[in-house]
Amino acid sequence: MRTLFAALALLGACGRDASTGDAGKGLGDHVHLAPRGGTLVELGEEAAHLELLLDAERGELTAFALDGHAERAVRLAQPSLSARIEPPGGEPFDLVLSAVARPDSTGETVGDTSEFRGASPRLRGIASFRIRFGRIEISGASFDLPTLSFPDGNHGR
């Protein structure tokens, strides 16, 4: 009898997505993990991703542009990414994430980089917020994202 219950529990778990607990995600589905442990944002139907990392102590948000599998960096020509931040219980504000040049480590320069960073004292000490990015252009495609919840993102939804 214990074996039967264990088998039923295992079958029930196979129908759930490990990241969201949603039913309907089976073993055939693939899951992308954020390389740095951040929040993944899907662009298009897995055309590309952004990984968002928040340093709430410093009030700094970093976005990394990634490929459709969220494995490799994708360099963007944009000098910055714009975002509208809506903190819980606070007034919305605009944040510019500027391109980060890292010529010594990756050869990336402004206009040819995968990393964007912006800071605001209004990000200090908060763990969640809503965010809407302006237009993002990756690999010849242009994306307009809806407002997202951070740290939830939109990957797999």
C-alpha positions as CSV (number, residue, x, y, z in Angstrom):
1,M,0.0,0.0,0.0
2,R,2.8,2.4,0.8
3,T,4.3,1.7,-2.6
4,L,1.0,2.7,-4.3
5,F,0.8,6.0,-2.4
6,A,4.4,6.8,-3.2
7,A,3.7,6.1,-6.9
8,L,0.6,8.2,-6.9
9,A,2.5,11.1,-5.2
10,L,5.3,10.8,-7.8
11,L,2.8,10.9,-10.7
12,G,1.1,13.9,-9.2
13,A,4.4,15.8,-9.0
14,C,5.2,15.0,-12.6
15,G,2.3,17.2,-13.7
16,R,3.6,20.3,-11.9
17,D,6.1,22.9,-12.9
18,A,8.8,23.0,-10.3
19,S,9.3,26.7,-10.5
20,T,5.6,27.8,-10.2
21,G,3.8,24.8,-9.0
22,D,1.4,25.1,-11.9
23,A,-0.4,22.0,-13.1
24,G,0.0,21.1,-16.8
25,K,3.7,21.3,-17.0
26,G,5.1,17.9,-17.6
27,L,8.4,16.2,-18.1
28,G,8.6,17.3,-21.7
29,D,8.7,21.0,-20.8
30,H,12.1,22.7,-20.6
31,V,13.0,25.1,-17.9
32,H,15.5,28.0,-18.2
33,L,17.5,29.0,-15.1
34,A,18.9,32.4,-14.6
35,P,22.7,32.1,-14.8
36,R,23.3,34.5,-11.9
37,G,20.3,33.4,-9.8
38,G,18.3,36.5,-10.8
39,T,14.8,37.0,-12.3
40,L,14.3,35.9,-15.9
41,V,12.2,37.9,-18.2
42,E,11.2,36.3,-21.5
43,L,11.2,38.4,-24.7
44,G,8.9,37.1,-27.4
45,E,8.3,33.4,-27.4
46,E,11.7,32.5,-26.0
47,A,13.4,34.7,-28.6
48,A,15.7,36.1,-25.9
49,H,15.7,36.8,-22.2
50,L,16.7,39.5,-19.7
51,E,18.1,38.5,-16.3
52,L,17.4,41.1,-13.6
53,L,19.5,41.4,-10.5
54,L,18.6,43.8,-7.7
55,D,21.1,45.0,-5.1
56,A,18.5,46.5,-2.7
57,E,21.3,47.7,-0.3
58,R,22.9,49.8,-3.0
59,G,19.6,50.6,-4.8
60,E,21.0,49.2,-8.1
61,L,19.2,47.2,-10.8
62,T,21.3,45.3,-13.4
63,A,19.9,43.6,-16.5
64,F,21.8,41.1,-18.6
65,A,20.6,40.3,-22.2
66,L,20.6,36.6,-22.9
67,D,19.8,34.3,-25.7
68,G,16.6,32.2,-26.1
69,H,17.9,29.5,-23.8
70,A,19.1,32.0,-21.2
71,E,22.6,30.6,-21.5
72,R,24.7,33.0,-23.5
73,A,25.1,36.8,-23.4
74,V,23.7,38.7,-26.3
75,R,25.2,42.1,-27.0
76,L,22.9,45.0,-27.7
77,A,23.5,48.1,-29.7
78,Q,21.3,50.2,-27.4
79,P,23.2,52.6,-25.1
80,S,20.5,52.2,-22.4
81,L,17.3,50.5,-21.4
82,S,14.5,52.6,-19.9
83,A,12.2,51.3,-17.2
84,R,9.2,52.6,-15.2
85,I,9.4,51.3,-11.6
86,E,6.3,51.1,-9.4
87,P,7.3,50.4,-5.8
88,P,4.6,49.1,-3.5
89,G,2.9,52.0,-1.8
90,G,5.2,54.5,-3.4
91,E,5.2,56.9,-6.4
92,P,6.3,55.4,-9.7
93,F,9.6,56.7,-11.1
94,D,11.7,56.3,-14.2
95,L,15.0,54.4,-14.2
96,V,17.6,54.4,-17.0
97,L,19.8,51.3,-17.1
98,S,23.0,52.4,-18.9
99,A,25.2,50.1,-21.0
100,V,28.1,48.8,-19.1
101,A,31.5,48.6,-20.8
102,R,33.8,45.8,-19.8
103,P,36.7,46.0,-22.3
104,D,39.2,44.3,-20.1
105,S,37.1,41.2,-19.2
106,T,34.7,40.6,-22.1
107,G,35.6,43.2,-24.7
108,E,32.1,44.7,-24.4
109,T,31.7,48.4,-25.0
110,V,28.8,50.9,-24.9
111,G,26.8,50.0,-28.0
112,D,28.0,46.4,-28.0
113,T,27.3,45.0,-24.5
114,S,25.0,42.6,-22.7
115,E,25.0,44.4,-19.3
116,F,22.9,47.4,-18.3
117,R,22.9,49.0,-14.9
118,G,20.8,51.7,-13.2
119,A,20.6,53.0,-9.6
120,S,18.2,55.0,-7.6
121,P,17.9,55.6,-3.8
122,R,14.3,54.7,-4.3
123,L,15.3,51.1,-4.9
124,R,17.1,50.8,-1.6
125,G,15.5,48.5,0.9
126,I,12.7,47.2,-1.3
127,A,12.4,43.5,-2.4
128,S,9.6,43.8,-4.9
129,F,8.1,46.2,-7.4
130,R,6.4,46.4,-10.7
131,I,8.5,47.3,-13.8
132,R,7.8,48.1,-17.4
133,F,10.6,48.4,-19.9
134,G,10.6,50.6,-22.9
135,R,11.3,49.0,-26.3
136,I,14.2,46.5,-26.3
137,E,16.0,45.5,-29.5
138,I,17.8,42.2,-29.5
139,S,19.3,40.4,-32.5
140,G,17.3,42.5,-35.0
141,A,13.9,42.0,-33.2
142,S,12.1,44.7,-31.2
143,F,10.2,43.9,-28.0
144,D,7.6,45.8,-26.0
145,L,7.0,44.1,-22.7
146,P,3.9,44.4,-20.4
147,T,4.3,45.6,-16.8
148,L,6.0,42.8,-14.8
149,S,6.2,42.0,-11.2
150,F,9.7,41.7,-9.7
151,P,11.0,39.3,-8.5
152,D,8.4,37.1,-10.3
153,G,9.3,38.0,-13.9
154,N,7.3,36.4,-16.7
155,H,9.3,33.3,-17.6
156,G,7.1,30.3,-18.0
157,R,3.8,32.3,-17.8
